[in-house]
Amino acid sequence: MKLQEYQTKNIFAKHAIPKPRGRLAFSAHEAKSIAQELGGRVVIKAQVLIGGRGKAGGIRLAKTAEEAETLATKILGMEIRGLRVHKILVDEGINIAREIYLGIIIDRVTQCPVILASGVGGGDIEDIARYSPEKSLQQPIEV
């Protein structure tokens, strides 16, 4: 199953799991309106099923609703690793005290699911797991 970030956050909301306020937008104008509702400081996030969105310029912080509109214009329609961005998530900007990563991936060798967790965030999680294994935990799931 592949879920985009906004879909995961919708599931979180249904189960009362805390998450930043935000909504999906399909245009720069919508992004500006959402940013205004959220107080101006927002994160614009490309919604494509691929890693590396931030490094590709698909995740950007806007300090104002006008800047959100400008950044949304740049992100919508861009291509990230072969996938075109048609929608963006506009989330409230929050102060991050700590980043962690938790995911379930398929081990390509064993073709089995593995829980992958790291206390240093999710950016470059594959590299963290490969080059600094002490900073991540990998637990196979028996099916």
ChimeraX attribute file (.defattr): number of C-alpha atoms within 10 A of each C-alpha:
attribute: neighborCount
match mode: 1-to-1
recipient: residues
	/A:1	2
	/A:2	8
	/A:3	11
	/A:4	13
	/A:5	15
	/A:6	18
	/A:7	13
	/A:8	11
	/A:9	19
	/A:10	14
	/A:11	11
	/A:12	13
	/A:13	14
	/A:14	8
	/A:15	9
	/A:16	9
	/A:17	10
	/A:18	9
	/A:19	12
	/A:20	13
	/A:21	14
	/A:22	21
	/A:23	18
	/A:24	19
	/A:25	23
	/A:26	14
	/A:27	16
	/A:28	21
	/A:29	17
	/A:30	18
	/A:31	31
	/A:32	24
	/A:33	17
	/A:34	24
	/A:35	29
	/A:36	16
	/A:37	12
	/A:38	18
	/A:39	13
	/A:40	20
	/A:41	20
	/A:42	29
	/A:43	23
	/A:44	27
	/A:45	27
	/A:46	32
	/A:47	25
	/A:48	21
	/A:49	15
	/A:50	13
	/A:51	15
	/A:52	14
	/A:53	19
	/A:54	13
	/A:55	12
	/A:56	14
	/A:57	16
	/A:58	23
	/A:59	21
	/A:60	19
	/A:61	17
	/A:62	22
	/A:63	15
	/A:64	16
	/A:65	22
	/A:66	18
	/A:67	18
	/A:68	29
	/A:69	22
	/A:70	16
	/A:71	23
	/A:72	31
	/A:73	15
	/A:74	13
	/A:75	26
	/A:76	21
	/A:77	15
	/A:78	17
	/A:79	17
	/A:80	21
	/A:81	13
	/A:82	9
	/A:83	13
	/A:84	15
	/A:85	19
	/A:86	16
	/A:87	20
	/A:88	27
	/A:89	23
	/A:90	32
	/A:91	23
	/A:92	23
	/A:93	20
	/A:94	11
	/A:95	6
	/A:96	6
	/A:97	5
	/A:98	8
	/A:99	11
	/A:100	11
	/A:101	14
	/A:102	15
	/A:103	12
	/A:104	14
	/A:105	14
	/A:106	14
	/A:107	12
	/A:108	8
	/A:109	6
	/A:110	9
	/A:111	9
	/A:112	13
	/A:113	16
	/A:114	18
	/A:115	15
	/A:116	20
	/A:117	20
	/A:118	20
	/A:119	13
	/A:120	14
	/A:121	16
	/A:122	18
	/A:123	16
	/A:124	12
	/A:125	21
	/A:126	14
	/A:127	11
	/A:128	17
	/A:129	17
	/A:130	12
	/A:131	10
	/A:132	11
	/A:133	13
	/A:134	10
	/A:135	15
	/A:136	20
	/A:137	14
	/A:138	15
	/A:139	12
	/A:140	15
	/A:141	11
	/A:142	7
	/A:143	5
